[in-house]
Amino acid sequence: MVKEICSSISWLGDLAVDGKAVVKIFKKRHQLNHELQEVLRRNGRRTLALPVETRWGTLEKCFSTLLAAELFLHEIVSRRAFLAQGTKEQKAKKRVIHDIVRSGSFVPNLERGQTLLEILTKFSRRFERNDTPTSDVYEMFLELPELIKGVGLTAAE
């Protein structure tokens, strides 16, 4: 369900793939991971969360941790040594991550994606119970359009 909704909104699907790629490269590279963990720990931020395609909460956590670490990620990927070290394949992967983190649309899309997923998660938690009253469903249908307008989705999305 998460993958289907993300793929129907093109920028959200791309953001989920990009966010997962950024987290993966930092989790797999021990030196980068250690450096980022230290900076995040010193500043009281959470570690990067890897999203799981079948759970809303993990994608939302991924976006929120990327947003919290955005300044530090930008600093790390902007260093000359980030792109200069490693094999040819590693440099190519690092170049992709560099371009993702430094793109102008990454942070605004993270903010939009996190807001949208917070809304959807809030309502999905209500319906996890087996005995959801009809009034809750009706209330959701009344609230949802107004909340979605705040995210800035187009009519097609």
Stockholm file with secondary structure:
# STOCKHOLM 1.0

chainA/1-157         MVKEICSSISWLGDLAVDGKAVVKIFKKRHQLNHELQEVLRRNGRRTLALPVETRWGTLEKCFSTLLAAELFLHEIVSRRAFLAQGTKEQKAKKRVIHDIVRSGSFVPNLERGQTLLEILTKFSRRFERNDTPTSDVYEMFLELPELIKGVGLTAAE
#=GR chainA/1-157 SS CHHHHHHHSHHHHHHHHHHHHHHHHHHHCHHHHHHHHHHHHHTTCCCCCCCCTTCHHHHHHHHHHHHHTHHHHHHHHHSHHHHHSSCHHHHHHHHHHHHHHHSTTHHHHHHHHHHHHHHHHHHHHHTTSSCCCHHHHHHHHHHHHHHHHTTTCCSCC
#=GC SS_cons         CHHHHHHHSHHHHHHHHHHHHHHHHHHHCHHHHHHHHHHHHHTTCCCCCCCCTTCHHHHHHHHHHHHHTHHHHHHHHHSHHHHHSSCHHHHHHHHHHHHHHHSTTHHHHHHHHHHHHHHHHHHHHHTTSSCCCHHHHHHHHHHHHHHHHTTTCCSCC
//
